[in-house]
Amino acid sequence: MKKNCLNLAIILALAMLLFGCSSDSIKVKIEVPAGSIDVGDEVVLKVVGLTGMNAPVELGETPVWEVTSGTISALEDNQAVFLASEAGIVTITVRVGEYSDQTQLIVGARIIAVSALDFVAQDGGSVQIQTDRTYPCFSHWDNLGHWLEWEFEIPESAAYVPVIMYSTGARYDVFRSVSVDGQLVLESVEFPNTGGFGRNPEEWRTLALEPIWLEAGKRILHIENIVPEVAAGLNPAWIALVYPGGLAASPDLVSRVNSILGL
């Protein structure tokens, strides 16, 4: 009998260690609907309680919501409605007693993307289309003064961040200048070596440039090789203009641009 009691006590102790029995193992999490949000949209959020094993648990107190912009109003059933009032990155915080969670929403996101192959003009050289790479791209953008241009339709005036998907295995540093509508905006942009010219997935990288103010309407982006005397090849796959700027660091930006371009 004593042996059975001892075994039962050990089993109960192990269960407490595995599943936890203290409030320290509880956390709260904000559930956010998927999809883009524009200024003026309303989004319903919910906070849920979870154990350390991610099992649902009842919240013992009323959630308190905060936002860095826009408005948020509490609803029943641990929900709240957020009204977006301006474009940008909004931080939403919820506190339930001693527990809290935080998430971010991108309001008014704009991604204008073109394939690098859709250039509208070039001079100073002649690129070669490559279809045997991880991304469709071009090569032989090697010589000083060789430039290409792309056309973008900008929906609204704002500071956009250009993001370029590229590969390069050049032995020398690779630099390009950037102009918009014939006006120099970035004198020198360095593209770090990616380990190759795009035959393997790991040889591709995105580079976010400095923000550029763009007026609404048709804009011409001009990128030129400014490296003298040496071959400084750069194989681009696509160029995206993103707003707000924080979107450039979003972990799903590449998948979103690939989806836009059908890649």
GROMACS elastic network, one bead per residue, 0.5 to 0.9 nm:
[ bonds ]
;  ai    aj funct       b0    kb
    1     4     6  0.51235   500
    1     5     6  0.63354   500
    1     6     6  0.86512   500
    2     5     6  0.51194   500
    2     6     6  0.61687   500
    2     7     6  0.86615   500
    3     6     6  0.50656   500
    3     7     6  0.62311   500
    3     8     6  0.86494   500
    4     7     6  0.51027   500
    4     8     6  0.61879   500
    4     9     6  0.86486   500
    5     8     6  0.50324   500
    5     9     6  0.61730   500
    5    10     6  0.86831   500
    6     9     6  0.51103   500
    6    10     6  0.63039   500
    6    11     6  0.86978   500
    7    10     6  0.51419   500
    7    11     6  0.62363   500
    7    12     6  0.86938   500
    8    11     6  0.50751   500
    8    12     6  0.61886   500
    8    13     6  0.86007   500
    9    12     6  0.51221   500
    9    13     6  0.61503   500
    9    14     6  0.86420   500
   10    13     6  0.50794   500
   10    14     6  0.61826   500
   10    15     6  0.85949   500
   11    14     6  0.51736   500
   11    15     6  0.61846   500
   11    16     6  0.87192   500
   12    15     6  0.50507   500
   12    16     6  0.62654   500
   12    17     6  0.87372   500
   13    16     6  0.51625   500
   13    17     6  0.63700   500
   13    18     6  0.87503   500
   14    17     6  0.50754   500
   14    18     6  0.61476   500
   14    19     6  0.85685   500
   15    18     6  0.51021   500
   15    19     6  0.59119   500
   15    20     6  0.75876   500
   16    19     6  0.54541   500
   16    21     6  0.59609   500
   17    20     6  0.54698   500
   17    21     6  0.80443   500
   18    53     6  0.88487   500
   19    25     6  0.89254   500
   19    51     6  0.84793   500
   19    52     6  0.75978   500
   19    53     6  0.68652   500
   20    23     6  0.85190   500
   20    24     6  0.85891   500
   20    25     6  0.65440   500
   20    51     6  0.81757   500
   20    52     6  0.74052   500
   20    53     6  0.85104   500
   21    24     6  0.84564   500
   21    25     6  0.76394   500
   22    25     6  0.61480   500
   22    26     6  0.79136   500
   23    26     6  0.54245   500
   23    27     6  0.87508   500
   23    51     6  0.84692   500
   24    27     6  0.81152   500
   24    51     6  0.88868   500
   24    52     6  0.85020   500
   25    50     6  0.83690   500
   25    51     6  0.55831   500
   25    53     6  0.82902   500
   26    49     6  0.69435   500
   26    50     6  0.56071   500
   26    52     6  0.58254   500
   26    53     6  0.89536   500
   26    54     6  0.86832   500
   26    57     6  0.79995   500
   26    99     6  0.81935   500
   27    48     6  0.84864   500
   27    49     6  0.58592   500
   27    50     6  0.52984   500
   27    51     6  0.62562   500
   27    52     6  0.72080   500
   27    54     6  0.86396   500
   27    99     6  0.63686   500
   27   100     6  0.75568   500
   27   101     6  0.82009   500
   28    47     6  0.65418   500
   28    48     6  0.55978   500
   28    50     6  0.60129   500
   28    51     6  0.86915   500
   28    59     6  0.85084   500
   28    94     6  0.85395   500
   28    95     6  0.83570   500
   28    96     6  0.75991   500
   28    99     6  0.64348   500
   28   100     6  0.61558   500
   28   101     6  0.60839   500
   29    46     6  0.82719   500
   29    47     6  0.54575   500
   29    48     6  0.54490   500
   29    49     6  0.65396   500
   29    50     6  0.75414   500
   29    94     6  0.85713   500
   29   100     6  0.78227   500
   29   101     6  0.57052   500
   29   102     6  0.79359   500
   30    45     6  0.68576   500
   30    46     6  0.57062   500
   30    48     6  0.65991   500
   30    92     6  0.88792   500
   30    93     6  0.85049   500
   30    94     6  0.75693   500
   30   101     6  0.65409   500
   30   102     6  0.71380   500
   30   103     6  0.71098   500
   31    45     6  0.58855   500
   31    46     6  0.52047   500
   31    47     6  0.60163   500
   31    48     6  0.74703   500
   32    43     6  0.81713   500
   32    44     6  0.75649   500
   32    45     6  0.54583   500
   32    46     6  0.71243   500
   32   103     6  0.85137   500
   32   105     6  0.87726   500
   33    43     6  0.75546   500
   33    44     6  0.75712   500
   33    45     6  0.72955   500
   36   105     6  0.86672   500
   36   106     6  0.74700   500
   36   107     6  0.72806   500
   36   108     6  0.77028   500
   36   109     6  0.71723   500
   37    40     6  0.85233   500
   37    41     6  0.62770   500
   37    42     6  0.82849   500
   37    43     6  0.80999   500
   37    84     6  0.77923   500
   37   105     6  0.78176   500
   37   106     6  0.68298   500
   37   107     6  0.50331   500
   37   108     6  0.60331   500
   37   109     6  0.74201   500
   38    41     6  0.55977   500
   38    42     6  0.89025   500
   38    84     6  0.70492   500
   38    85     6  0.87207   500
   38    86     6  0.83489   500
   38    87     6  0.73372   500
   38   106     6  0.85060   500
   38   107     6  0.52230   500
   38   109     6  0.72722   500
   39    42     6  0.88071   500
   39    83     6  0.80903   500
   39    84     6  0.50967   500
   39    85     6  0.53623   500
   39    86     6  0.54902   500
   39    87     6  0.61429   500
   39   107     6  0.63318   500
   39   108     6  0.58747   500
   40    83     6  0.63781   500
   40    84     6  0.52746   500
   40    85     6  0.57683   500
   40    86     6  0.79365   500
   41    82     6  0.81921   500
   41    83     6  0.59211   500
   41    84     6  0.57099   500
   41    85     6  0.81884   500
   41   107     6  0.89401   500
   42    81     6  0.64754   500
   42    82     6  0.54866   500
   42    84     6  0.65605   500
   43    80     6  0.83152   500
   43    81     6  0.55578   500
   43    82     6  0.51390   500
   43    83     6  0.66272   500
   43    84     6  0.82634   500
   44    79     6  0.68447   500
   44    80     6  0.57097   500
   44    82     6  0.62983   500
   45    78     6  0.85699   500
   45    79     6  0.55163   500
   45    80     6  0.52375   500
   45    81     6  0.61245   500
   45    82     6  0.73614   500
   46    77     6  0.80114   500
   46    78     6  0.57913   500
   46    80     6  0.63142   500
   46    81     6  0.87971   500
   47    63     6  0.77226   500
   47    77     6  0.89028   500
   47    78     6  0.57793   500
   47    79     6  0.64360   500
   47    80     6  0.85713   500
   47    94     6  0.76405   500
   47    96     6  0.89920   500
   47   101     6  0.86146   500
   48    56     6  0.73390   500
   48    57     6  0.76937   500
   48    58     6  0.78725   500
   48    59     6  0.73526   500
   48    78     6  0.74099   500
   49    54     6  0.85817   500
   49    55     6  0.83035   500
   49    56     6  0.58228   500
   49    57     6  0.50388   500
   49    58     6  0.60748   500
   49    59     6  0.57979   500
   50    53     6  0.74990   500
   50    55     6  0.53079   500
   50    57     6  0.53113   500
   50    58     6  0.82229   500
   50    59     6  0.89834   500
   51    55     6  0.52337   500
   51    56     6  0.65262   500
   51    57     6  0.65201   500
   52    55     6  0.74286   500
   54    57     6  0.88570   500
   59    62     6  0.76184   500
   59    63     6  0.85034   500
   59    78     6  0.84337   500
   59    96     6  0.75354   500
   60    96     6  0.79886   500
   60    97     6  0.80741   500
   61    96     6  0.59150   500
   61    97     6  0.61763   500
   62    78     6  0.72621   500
   62    95     6  0.85447   500
   62    96     6  0.62416   500
   62    97     6  0.78358   500
   63    74     6  0.79878   500
   63    78     6  0.64520   500
   63    79     6  0.84376   500
   63    94     6  0.63341   500
   63    95     6  0.55957   500
   63    97     6  0.77014   500
   64    74     6  0.77569   500
   64    93     6  0.82382   500
   64    94     6  0.54999   500
   64    95     6  0.51333   500
   64    96     6  0.64519   500
   64    97     6  0.87049   500
   65    72     6  0.69832   500
   65    73     6  0.76369   500
   65    74     6  0.71935   500
   65    80     6  0.77135   500
   65    92     6  0.73191   500
   65    93     6  0.58122   500
   65    95     6  0.66106   500
   66    71     6  0.83671   500
   66    72     6  0.69841   500
   66    91     6  0.82887   500
   66    92     6  0.58068   500
   66    93     6  0.51242   500
   66    94     6  0.63449   500
   66    95     6  0.85943   500
   67    70     6  0.68326   500
   67    71     6  0.68030   500
   67    72     6  0.68105   500
   67    82     6  0.85007   500
   67    90     6  0.68180   500
   67    91     6  0.57411   500
   67    93     6  0.63527   500
   67    94     6  0.89160   500
   68    71     6  0.86337   500
   68    89     6  0.87927   500
   68    90     6  0.57825   500
   68    91     6  0.55740   500
   68    92     6  0.68569   500
   68    93     6  0.88042   500
   69    84     6  0.75067   500
   69    85     6  0.71059   500
   69    86     6  0.73863   500
   69    88     6  0.89152   500
   69    89     6  0.87114   500
   69    90     6  0.61048   500
   69    91     6  0.78453   500
   69    92     6  0.88759   500
   70    82     6  0.72484   500
   70    83     6  0.57014   500
   70    86     6  0.68897   500
   70    90     6  0.81087   500
   71    81     6  0.82741   500
   71    82     6  0.57939   500
   71    83     6  0.53021   500
   71    84     6  0.69567   500
   71    85     6  0.75740   500
   72    80     6  0.65205   500
   72    81     6  0.55401   500
   72    83     6  0.62899   500
   72    84     6  0.88803   500
   72    92     6  0.89409   500
   73    79     6  0.87391   500
   73    80     6  0.53776   500
   73    81     6  0.53992   500
   73    82     6  0.66893   500
   73    83     6  0.86717   500
   74    78     6  0.75839   500
   74    79     6  0.61414   500
   74    81     6  0.65773   500
   75    78     6  0.66010   500
   75    81     6  0.70522   500
   76    79     6  0.57999   500
   76    80     6  0.77762   500
   77    80     6  0.88689   500
   84    87     6  0.77556   500
   84    90     6  0.86096   500
   84   107     6  0.69108   500
   84   108     6  0.89611   500
   85   107     6  0.86904   500
   86   107     6  0.70917   500
   86   108     6  0.76571   500
   87    90     6  0.85792   500
   87   106     6  0.75835   500
   87   109     6  0.74918   500
   87   243     6  0.88627   500
   87   244     6  0.73333   500
   88   105     6  0.83295   500
   88   106     6  0.58640   500
   88   107     6  0.52555   500
   88   108     6  0.66692   500
   88   109     6  0.76630   500
   88   243     6  0.80501   500
   88   244     6  0.55458   500
   88   245     6  0.82756   500
   88   246     6  0.79969   500
   89   104     6  0.65711   500
   89   105     6  0.57524   500
   89   107     6  0.61752   500
   89   108     6  0.89362   500
   89   244     6  0.73841   500
   89   246     6  0.70364   500
   89   247     6  0.82879   500
   90   103     6  0.83945   500
   90   104     6  0.54618   500
   90   105     6  0.52080   500
   90   106     6  0.63410   500
   90   107     6  0.72342   500
   91   102     6  0.69659   500
   91   103     6  0.58541   500
   91   105     6  0.65887   500
   92   101     6  0.84300   500
   92   102     6  0.56112   500
   92   103     6  0.53864   500
   92   104     6  0.60009   500
   92   105     6  0.77530   500
   93   100     6  0.71557   500
   93   101     6  0.58670   500
   93   103     6  0.66842   500
   93   104     6  0.88026   500
   94    99     6  0.84483   500
   94   100     6  0.55057   500
   94   101     6  0.55429   500
   94   102     6  0.64738   500
   95    98     6  0.70965   500
   95    99     6  0.57579   500
   95   101     6  0.67690   500
   95   102     6  0.89632   500
   96    99     6  0.52211   500
   96   100     6  0.60508   500
   96   101     6  0.88594   500
   97   100     6  0.78688   500
  106   109     6  0.61579   500
  106   244     6  0.77879   500
  106   246     6  0.83554   500
  106   247     6  0.73719   500
  107   244     6  0.82108   500
  108   243     6  0.77739   500
  108   244     6  0.75951   500
  109   242     6  0.73967   500
  109   243     6  0.55559   500
  109   244     6  0.61288   500
  109   247     6  0.74661   500
  110   155     6  0.84443   500
  110   160     6  0.87673   500
  110   241     6  0.78155   500
  110   242     6  0.55558   500
  110   243     6  0.50144   500
  110   244     6  0.72178   500
  110   247     6  0.88446   500
  111   240     6  0.64332   500
  111   241     6  0.57176   500
  111   243     6  0.66468   500
  111   247     6  0.89712   500
  111   256     6  0.85780   500
  111   257     6  0.75069   500
  111   260     6  0.87612   500
  112   152     6  0.72680   500
  112   153     6  0.76984   500
  112   154     6  0.74857   500
  112   155     6  0.88246   500
  112   239     6  0.84334   500
  112   240     6  0.55135   500
  112   241     6  0.51364   500
  112   242     6  0.65417   500
  112   257     6  0.84991   500
  112   260     6  0.87758   500
  113   152     6  0.80090   500
  113   238     6  0.70921   500
  113   239     6  0.57136   500
  113   241     6  0.62830   500
  113   242     6  0.84327   500
  113   257     6  0.66226   500
  113   260     6  0.72952   500
  113   261     6  0.72694   500
  114   117     6  0.82034   500
  114   118     6  0.67322   500
  114   119     6  0.86090   500
  114   150     6  0.79093   500
  114   151     6  0.83515   500
  114   152     6  0.78061   500
  114   237     6  0.89918   500
  114   238     6  0.58060   500
  114   239     6  0.55877   500
  114   240     6  0.64511   500
  114   257     6  0.89317   500
  114   260     6  0.88829   500
  114   261     6  0.71432   500
  115   118     6  0.54323   500
  115   119     6  0.79367   500
  115   136     6  0.83668   500
  115   137     6  0.81680   500
  115   236     6  0.86242   500
  115   237     6  0.61572   500
  115   239     6  0.64504   500
  115   240     6  0.86941   500
  115   261     6  0.70276   500
  116   119     6  0.61763   500
  116   136     6  0.83435   500
  116   137     6  0.64330   500
  116   138     6  0.75315   500
  116   150     6  0.79556   500
  116   235     6  0.88430   500
  116   236     6  0.59137   500
  116   237     6  0.51034   500
  116   239     6  0.63828   500
  117   129     6  0.74626   500
  117   136     6  0.76434   500
  117   137     6  0.62338   500
  117   138     6  0.67490   500
  117   236     6  0.84911   500
  117   237     6  0.73791   500
  117   238     6  0.78388   500
  118   150     6  0.69697   500
  118   151     6  0.85994   500
  119   122     6  0.76285   500
  119   148     6  0.65324   500
  119   149     6  0.55017   500
  119   151     6  0.74024   500
  120   148     6  0.75900   500
  120   149     6  0.57037   500
  120   150     6  0.55024   500
  120   151     6  0.68432   500
  121   147     6  0.82888   500
  121   148     6  0.56685   500
  121   149     6  0.52450   500
  121   150     6  0.73589   500
  122   125     6  0.73928   500
  122   126     6  0.73954   500
  122   127     6  0.86184   500
  122   146     6  0.72894   500
  122   147     6  0.54282   500
  122   149     6  0.63242   500
  123   126     6  0.72347   500
  123   145     6  0.80063   500
  123   146     6  0.57089   500
  123   147     6  0.56134   500
  123   148     6  0.68129   500
  124   143     6  0.75268   500
  124   144     6  0.77985   500
  124   145     6  0.57059   500
  124   147     6  0.64167   500
  125   140     6  0.81204   500
  125   141     6  0.72788   500
  125   142     6  0.82102   500
  125   143     6  0.70484   500
  125   145     6  0.82328   500
  125   146     6  0.53041   500
  125   147     6  0.77436   500
  126   140     6  0.70531   500
  126   141     6  0.73499   500
  126   146     6  0.80664   500
  127   138     6  0.60490   500
  127   139     6  0.55673   500
  127   141     6  0.57197   500
  127   142     6  0.87617   500
  128   137     6  0.85834   500
  128   138     6  0.52589   500
  128   139     6  0.52153   500
  128   140     6  0.60846   500
  128   141     6  0.83694   500
  129   136     6  0.77506   500
  129   137     6  0.60971   500
  129   139     6  0.64789   500
  129   140     6  0.89742   500
  130   133     6  0.65763   500
  130   135     6  0.86854   500
  130   136     6  0.61158   500
  130   137     6  0.54050   500
  130   138     6  0.52151   500
  130   139     6  0.67915   500
  131   134     6  0.82284   500
  131   135     6  0.74868   500
  131   136     6  0.51244   500
  131   137     6  0.68428   500
  131   138     6  0.83266   500
  132   135     6  0.80314   500
  132   136     6  0.74119   500
  132   137     6  0.89627   500
  132   198     6  0.89527   500
  132   199     6  0.70599   500
  133   136     6  0.61418   500
  133   137     6  0.73459   500
  133   197     6  0.81883   500
  133   198     6  0.55149   500
  133   200     6  0.70556   500
  133   201     6  0.85496   500
  134   137     6  0.87648   500
  134   198     6  0.60887   500
  134   199     6  0.57506   500
  134   200     6  0.60044   500
  134   201     6  0.58204   500
  134   203     6  0.88962   500
  134   204     6  0.83253   500
  135   198     6  0.72976   500
  135   199     6  0.84416   500
  135   201     6  0.84507   500
  135   204     6  0.86412   500
  135   236     6  0.88001   500
  135   237     6  0.59514   500
  135   238     6  0.88248   500
  135   263     6  0.78793   500
  136   236     6  0.86474   500
  136   237     6  0.59965   500
  136   238     6  0.88186   500
  136   263     6  0.89024   500
  137   166     6  0.85287   500
  137   198     6  0.85786   500
  137   235     6  0.61077   500
  137   236     6  0.57266   500
  137   238     6  0.79409   500
  138   141     6  0.78267   500
  138   234     6  0.84936   500
  138   235     6  0.55527   500
  138   236     6  0.66362   500
  138   237     6  0.75007   500
  139   142     6  0.80750   500
  139   197     6  0.83075   500
  139   233     6  0.70789   500
  139   234     6  0.67833   500
  139   235     6  0.51855   500
  139   236     6  0.80829   500
  140   143     6  0.81030   500
  140   231     6  0.88830   500
  140   232     6  0.89589   500
  140   233     6  0.62120   500
  140   234     6  0.76541   500
  140   235     6  0.78782   500
  141   146     6  0.67850   500
  141   147     6  0.81690   500
  141   225     6  0.75941   500
  141   231     6  0.84810   500
  141   232     6  0.75165   500
  141   233     6  0.53275   500
  141   234     6  0.59890   500
  141   235     6  0.72694   500
  142   146     6  0.73782   500
  142   225     6  0.72727   500
  142   227     6  0.85647   500
  142   230     6  0.78825   500
  142   234     6  0.70877   500
  143   146     6  0.56256   500
  143   225     6  0.65633   500
  143   226     6  0.81958   500
  143   227     6  0.74401   500
  143   228     6  0.76196   500
  143   229     6  0.77072   500
  143   230     6  0.72820   500
  143   231     6  0.58721   500
  143   232     6  0.69156   500
  143   233     6  0.79503   500
  144   147     6  0.86950   500
  144   224     6  0.80192   500
  144   225     6  0.52677   500
  144   226     6  0.53690   500
  144   227     6  0.55009   500
  144   228     6  0.53267   500
  144   229     6  0.69527   500
  144   230     6  0.79605   500
  144   231     6  0.81154   500
  144   232     6  0.84563   500
  145   224     6  0.61026   500
  145   225     6  0.53556   500
  145   226     6  0.60799   500
  145   227     6  0.81831   500
  145   228     6  0.84815   500
  146   223     6  0.86922   500
  146   224     6  0.57989   500
  146   225     6  0.54976   500
  146   226     6  0.81917   500
  147   222     6  0.68994   500
  147   223     6  0.56084   500
  147   225     6  0.62187   500
  148   221     6  0.83387   500
  148   222     6  0.58689   500
  148   223     6  0.56650   500
  148   224     6  0.65636   500
  149   220     6  0.64748   500
  149   221     6  0.54367   500
  149   223     6  0.64107   500
  149   224     6  0.87704   500
  150   219     6  0.83907   500
  150   220     6  0.57235   500
  150   221     6  0.51923   500
  150   222     6  0.66944   500
  150   223     6  0.86600   500
  150   239     6  0.89136   500
  151   218     6  0.69295   500
  151   219     6  0.58460   500
  151   221     6  0.62975   500
  151   222     6  0.89931   500
  152   217     6  0.81118   500
  152   218     6  0.57461   500
  152   219     6  0.52627   500
  152   220     6  0.63732   500
  152   221     6  0.74910   500
  152   241     6  0.87098   500
  153   216     6  0.75098   500
  153   217     6  0.54756   500
  153   219     6  0.63114   500
  153   220     6  0.89429   500
  154   157     6  0.71656   500
  154   158     6  0.89446   500
  154   214     6  0.73561   500
  154   215     6  0.70341   500
  154   217     6  0.50059   500
  154   218     6  0.61899   500
  154   219     6  0.70577   500
  154   241     6  0.89509   500
  155   215     6  0.86358   500
  155   216     6  0.54447   500
  155   217     6  0.65210   500
  155   218     6  0.89558   500
  156   214     6  0.81971   500
  156   215     6  0.67291   500
  156   217     6  0.75199   500
  157   160     6  0.88111   500
  157   213     6  0.73616   500
  157   214     6  0.55723   500
  157   217     6  0.82992   500
  158   212     6  0.82068   500
  158   213     6  0.56297   500
  158   214     6  0.57286   500
  158   215     6  0.67038   500
  158   216     6  0.79307   500
  158   243     6  0.75888   500
  158   244     6  0.84426   500
  159   211     6  0.57053   500
  159   212     6  0.51798   500
  159   214     6  0.61259   500
  159   215     6  0.87681   500
  159   242     6  0.87000   500
  159   243     6  0.70207   500
  159   244     6  0.75574   500
  159   245     6  0.75482   500
  160   210     6  0.86244   500
  160   211     6  0.53331   500
  160   212     6  0.53407   500
  160   213     6  0.61687   500
  160   214     6  0.68165   500
  160   241     6  0.56856   500
  160   242     6  0.53000   500
  160   243     6  0.51235   500
  160   244     6  0.67866   500
  160   245     6  0.63605   500
  161   208     6  0.66123   500
  161   209     6  0.60952   500
  161   210     6  0.61526   500
  161   212     6  0.61972   500
  161   213     6  0.87483   500
  161   240     6  0.80504   500
  161   241     6  0.54978   500
  161   242     6  0.52278   500
  161   243     6  0.65897   500
  161   244     6  0.77746   500
  161   245     6  0.55687   500
  161   246     6  0.87228   500
  161   247     6  0.86448   500
  161   248     6  0.68776   500
  162   207     6  0.82632   500
  162   208     6  0.59059   500
  162   209     6  0.54011   500
  162   210     6  0.72899   500
  162   211     6  0.69438   500
  162   212     6  0.76042   500
  162   239     6  0.68563   500
  162   240     6  0.56467   500
  162   242     6  0.64443   500
  162   248     6  0.82425   500
  163   206     6  0.64698   500
  163   207     6  0.55033   500
  163   209     6  0.61876   500
  163   238     6  0.83650   500
  163   239     6  0.58129   500
  163   240     6  0.51401   500
  163   241     6  0.62755   500
  163   242     6  0.74237   500
  163   248     6  0.69039   500
  164   205     6  0.81818   500
  164   206     6  0.54089   500
  164   207     6  0.53261   500
  164   208     6  0.66304   500
  164   209     6  0.80829   500
  164   236     6  0.69717   500
  164   237     6  0.75894   500
  164   238     6  0.59250   500
  164   240     6  0.64278   500
  164   241     6  0.88594   500
  165   204     6  0.68355   500
  165   205     6  0.56860   500
  165   207     6  0.66194   500
  165   235     6  0.87144   500
  165   236     6  0.58282   500
  165   237     6  0.54690   500
  165   238     6  0.54071   500
  165   239     6  0.65314   500
  165   240     6  0.85303   500
  165   254     6  0.85055   500
  166   191     6  0.85036   500
  166   194     6  0.83008   500
  166   197     6  0.83973   500
  166   198     6  0.78193   500
  166   203     6  0.84429   500
  166   204     6  0.56613   500
  166   205     6  0.56612   500
  166   206     6  0.62883   500
  166   207     6  0.78179   500
  166   234     6  0.69410   500
  166   235     6  0.55192   500
  166   237     6  0.57101   500
  166   238     6  0.74876   500
  167   191     6  0.87994   500
  167   192     6  0.89493   500
  167   193     6  0.74466   500
  167   194     6  0.56638   500
  167   195     6  0.77420   500
  167   196     6  0.63777   500
  167   197     6  0.50165   500
  167   198     6  0.53171   500
  167   203     6  0.58392   500
  167   205     6  0.63819   500
  167   206     6  0.86961   500
  167   233     6  0.89359   500
  167   234     6  0.62271   500
  167   235     6  0.52546   500
  167   236     6  0.64245   500
  167   237     6  0.82052   500
  168   174     6  0.82215   500
  168   191     6  0.80663   500
  168   192     6  0.77932   500
  168   193     6  0.54666   500
  168   194     6  0.54686   500
  168   195     6  0.65955   500
  168   196     6  0.52863   500
  168   198     6  0.72839   500
  168   203     6  0.76135   500
  168   204     6  0.81021   500
  168   232     6  0.84525   500
  168   233     6  0.63158   500
  168   234     6  0.50551   500
  168   235     6  0.61579   500
  168   236     6  0.86716   500
  169   172     6  0.86955   500
  169   193     6  0.57450   500
  169   194     6  0.61940   500
  169   195     6  0.50638   500
  169   197     6  0.53643   500
  169   198     6  0.85754   500
  169   203     6  0.83989   500
  169   232     6  0.88551   500
  169   233     6  0.75088   500
  169   234     6  0.80067   500
  170   173     6  0.71418   500
  170   174     6  0.72917   500
  170   193     6  0.67914   500
  170   194     6  0.89177   500
  170   195     6  0.84036   500
  170   196     6  0.76996   500
  170   197     6  0.82612   500
  170   231     6  0.75170   500
  170   232     6  0.56428   500
  170   233     6  0.57550   500
  170   234     6  0.76660   500
  171   174     6  0.88586   500
  171   193     6  0.82529   500
  171   231     6  0.84455   500
  171   232     6  0.75721   500
  172   193     6  0.85885   500
  172   230     6  0.75799   500
  172   231     6  0.77368   500
  172   232     6  0.62282   500
  172   233     6  0.89397   500
  173   190     6  0.72917   500
  173   191     6  0.73972   500
  173   192     6  0.71008   500
  173   193     6  0.75392   500
  173   227     6  0.80360   500
  173   232     6  0.69274   500
  174   189     6  0.82869   500
  174   190     6  0.58272   500
  174   191     6  0.54173   500
  174   192     6  0.69768   500
  174   193     6  0.78295   500
  174   225     6  0.81972   500
  174   226     6  0.84876   500
  174   227     6  0.67815   500
  174   231     6  0.89660   500
  174   232     6  0.53765   500
  174   233     6  0.71397   500
  174   234     6  0.72762   500
  175   188     6  0.61224   500
  175   189     6  0.53010   500
  175   191     6  0.61034   500
  175   192     6  0.89268   500
  175   224     6  0.86096   500
  175   225     6  0.64626   500
  175   226     6  0.60683   500
  175   227     6  0.60220   500
  175   232     6  0.78860   500
  176   186     6  0.86195   500
  176   187     6  0.77837   500
  176   188     6  0.56211   500
  176   189     6  0.52251   500
  176   190     6  0.67590   500
  176   191     6  0.79821   500
  176   223     6  0.63376   500
  176   224     6  0.53209   500
  176   226     6  0.54780   500
  176   227     6  0.75032   500
  177   184     6  0.75982   500
  177   185     6  0.80500   500
  177   186     6  0.56901   500
  177   189     6  0.60668   500
  177   222     6  0.81078   500
  177   223     6  0.56058   500
  177   224     6  0.52626   500
  177   225     6  0.67225   500
  177   226     6  0.65717   500
  178   183     6  0.85778   500
  178   184     6  0.61019   500
  178   185     6  0.58970   500
  178   187     6  0.65150   500
  178   188     6  0.75296   500
  178   189     6  0.78378   500
  178   221     6  0.71506   500
  178   222     6  0.57001   500
  178   224     6  0.66549   500
  179   182     6  0.58027   500
  179   183     6  0.51031   500
  179   185     6  0.51743   500
  179   186     6  0.67193   500
  179   187     6  0.83059   500
  179   220     6  0.81766   500
  179   221     6  0.59890   500
  179   223     6  0.64448   500
  179   224     6  0.84551   500
  180   183     6  0.52689   500
  180   184     6  0.65105   500
  180   185     6  0.67332   500
  180   212     6  0.89131   500
  180   214     6  0.83416   500
  180   219     6  0.67978   500
  180   220     6  0.56107   500
  180   222     6  0.60832   500
  180   223     6  0.88839   500
  181   184     6  0.85188   500
  181   219     6  0.61914   500
  181   220     6  0.50832   500
  181   221     6  0.66790   500
  181   222     6  0.75706   500
  182   220     6  0.78896   500
  182   221     6  0.83907   500
  182   222     6  0.74355   500
  184   187     6  0.65785   500
  184   222     6  0.87715   500
  185   212     6  0.72649   500
  186   189     6  0.68655   500
  186   209     6  0.86837   500
  186   210     6  0.77989   500
  186   212     6  0.85983   500
  188   226     6  0.78198   500
  189   209     6  0.75173   500
  191   194     6  0.86344   500
  191   207     6  0.73464   500
  191   234     6  0.82236   500
  192   207     6  0.88240   500
  193   196     6  0.75916   500
  193   203     6  0.88279   500
  194   197     6  0.77631   500
  194   198     6  0.85143   500
  194   202     6  0.79163   500
  194   203     6  0.51429   500
  194   204     6  0.63187   500
  194   205     6  0.66689   500
  195   198     6  0.85350   500
  195   202     6  0.81048   500
  195   203     6  0.55253   500
  195   204     6  0.84716   500
  196   199     6  0.72346   500
  196   200     6  0.79447   500
  196   202     6  0.86952   500
  196   203     6  0.53527   500
  196   204     6  0.81663   500
  197   200     6  0.81969   500
  197   203     6  0.65969   500
  197   204     6  0.79850   500
  197   233     6  0.84787   500
  197   234     6  0.76456   500
  197   235     6  0.64503   500
  198   201     6  0.67330   500
  198   202     6  0.78876   500
  198   203     6  0.51039   500
  198   204     6  0.58966   500
  198   235     6  0.74815   500
  199   202     6  0.87058   500
  199   203     6  0.71086   500
  199   204     6  0.88532   500
  200   203     6  0.55731   500
  200   204     6  0.76790   500
  201   204     6  0.58785   500
  202   205     6  0.78751   500
  206   254     6  0.82060   500
  208   211     6  0.86470   500
  208   248     6  0.64812   500
  208   249     6  0.81656   500
  209   212     6  0.85125   500
  211   245     6  0.70912   500
  214   217     6  0.86619   500
  214   219     6  0.77493   500
  215   218     6  0.84981   500
  215   219     6  0.79791   500
  216   219     6  0.81430   500
  225   228     6  0.84671   500
  225   232     6  0.79993   500
  225   233     6  0.89575   500
  227   230     6  0.68375   500
  227   231     6  0.78970   500
  227   232     6  0.66680   500
  228   231     6  0.82506   500
  228   232     6  0.87621   500
  236   239     6  0.78219   500
  238   257     6  0.85307   500
  238   258     6  0.88679   500
  238   261     6  0.87080   500
  239   257     6  0.89882   500
  240   257     6  0.72822   500
  241   248     6  0.88636   500
  242   245     6  0.64257   500
  242   246     6  0.86396   500
  242   247     6  0.65715   500
  242   248     6  0.64875   500
  243   246     6  0.74820   500
  243   247     6  0.64216   500
  243   248     6  0.79181   500
  244   247     6  0.57520   500
  244   248     6  0.79667   500
  245   248     6  0.57640   500
  245   249     6  0.80601   500
  246   249     6  0.57450   500
  246   250     6  0.70637   500
  247   250     6  0.50558   500
  247   251     6  0.87545   500
  247   253     6  0.71403   500
  248   251     6  0.85351   500
  248   253     6  0.67480   500
  249   252     6  0.86205   500
  249   253     6  0.74420   500
  250   253     6  0.54067   500
  250   254     6  0.85221   500
  251   254     6  0.73990   500
  251   255     6  0.85359   500
  252   255     6  0.53953   500
  252   256     6  0.61915   500
  252   257     6  0.87619   500
  253   256     6  0.50518   500
  253   257     6  0.61619   500
  253   258     6  0.84925   500
  254   257     6  0.52234   500
  254   258     6  0.60081   500
  254   259     6  0.84794   500
  255   258     6  0.50063   500
  255   259     6  0.60372   500
  255   260     6  0.86266   500
  255   263     6  0.88592   500
  256   259     6  0.50941   500
  256   260     6  0.62945   500
  256   261     6  0.87703   500
  257   260     6  0.50194   500
  257   261     6  0.62565   500
  257   262     6  0.84475   500
  257   263     6  0.83804   500
  258   261     6  0.51935   500
  258   262     6  0.58709   500
  259   263     6  0.60589   500
  260   263     6  0.78270   500
